[in-house]
Amino acid sequence: MEYDVKEKYWKVVTSIPDSVLKSSPCIATLQSGGRNQDRIFVMG
């Protein structure tokens, strides 16, 4: 899947600590080029 909305939420999502991202089931981390900067919210 490709998420075209990742650029829209890039600044918001990357401002969230990794500890929160890892502990939340509603947030998915997309890795691009080994960098964890393509993070988006996945409502589920």
C-alpha positions as CSV (number, residue, x, y, z in Angstrom):
1,M,0.0,0.0,0.0
2,E,1.0,3.6,-0.6
3,Y,-0.1,6.4,1.7
4,D,-0.4,9.7,-0.2
5,V,-1.3,11.4,3.0
6,K,2.1,10.8,4.7
7,E,3.4,14.2,3.6
8,K,0.3,15.9,5.1
9,Y,0.9,14.5,8.5
10,W,4.7,14.3,8.4
11,K,5.4,17.2,10.7
12,V,2.7,16.2,13.2
13,V,3.5,12.5,13.4
14,T,7.3,12.9,13.5
15,S,6.8,15.2,16.6
16,I,5.6,12.2,18.5
17,P,8.2,10.3,20.6
18,D,9.1,6.8,19.5
19,S,8.0,5.4,22.8
20,V,4.4,6.6,22.0
21,L,4.6,5.3,18.5
22,K,5.7,1.9,19.6
23,S,3.1,1.6,22.3
24,S,0.1,2.7,20.2
25,P,-1.8,0.1,18.1
26,C,-3.3,2.9,16.0
27,I,0.0,4.2,14.7
28,A,2.1,2.5,12.0
29,T,5.6,3.4,11.1
30,L,6.7,3.2,7.5
31,Q,10.4,2.9,7.0
32,S,11.9,4.5,3.9
33,G,15.6,4.1,3.1
34,G,16.2,2.9,6.7
35,R,14.8,6.2,8.1
36,N,11.7,6.3,10.3
37,Q,10.4,9.5,9.0
38,D,7.4,8.2,7.0
39,R,5.1,7.8,9.9
40,I,1.3,8.0,9.5
41,F,-1.7,7.4,11.7
42,V,-3.6,4.2,11.0
43,M,-7.1,4.3,12.5
44,G,-7.9,0.8,13.5
